[in-house]
Amino acid sequence: MEEAIAAEAMSTHLMGDPDTVASGLLRLQQRTAADELMISTRVHSFDARIESLTLVAQAWGTATARGAPSIN
């Protein structure tokens, strides 16, 4: 039971390289039919956060260019 609770809690957490995160965001959007996603990142510095979010945004643009819906 504890494993199921942990799995549910982590079902919206995405970790990995930008392409992995973008693919996970696409699956999350499709699973929830969300028209908006909020993304946060836990890194030590402001510059690292900007870099992380920029990489995901670039990967998301590539993912949506492959025919996935765009989330604005």
C-alpha positions in Angstrom: 0.0 0.0 0.0 2.8 2.4 0.8 4.3 1.8 -2.6 1.0 2.7 -4.3 0.8 5.9 -2.3 4.3 6.9 -3.2 3.7 6.0 -6.9 0.6 8.2 -6.9 2.4 11.1 -5.2 5.2 10.9 -7.8 3.0 10.4 -10.8 3.3 14.1 -11.7 7.0 14.5 -11.0 9.2 14.3 -14.0 13.0 13.9 -13.9 15.5 13.4 -16.6 17.0 15.0 -19.7 15.0 17.7 -21.5 13.5 15.2 -24.0 12.4 12.8 -21.2 10.8 15.7 -19.4 9.0 17.0 -22.5 7.7 13.5 -23.3 6.5 13.2 -19.7 4.8 16.6 -19.9 3.0 15.5 -23.1 1.8 12.3 -21.4 0.7 14.2 -18.3 -1.2 16.7 -20.5 -2.9 13.9 -22.4 -3.7 12.0 -19.2 -5.3 15.0 -17.5 -6.6 17.0 -20.5 -4.9 20.0 -18.9 -4.9 23.2 -20.9 -2.1 24.6 -18.7 0.9 23.1 -17.0 3.0 24.7 -14.2 6.6 23.7 -14.1 9.0 24.1 -11.2 12.6 23.0 -10.8 14.7 22.4 -7.8 18.2 23.5 -8.5 20.6 25.6 -6.4 20.9 28.8 -8.4 18.8 31.2 -10.4 21.0 30.8 -13.5 20.7 27.0 -13.2 16.9 27.3 -13.0 16.8 29.5 -16.1 19.0 27.0 -18.0 16.8 24.0 -16.8 13.5 25.7 -17.8 15.0 26.9 -21.1 16.1 23.4 -22.0 12.7 21.9 -21.2 11.0 24.7 -23.2 13.2 24.0 -26.2 12.5 20.3 -26.0 8.7 21.0 -25.5 8.8 23.0 -28.7 10.3 20.0 -30.5 7.8 17.7 -29.0 4.8 19.9 -30.1 6.3 20.3 -33.5 6.0 16.5 -33.9 2.2 16.9 -33.9 1.4 17.1 -30.2 -0.9 19.9 -29.0 0.7 23.1 -27.9 0.1 24.3 -24.3 0.2 28.1 -23.9 
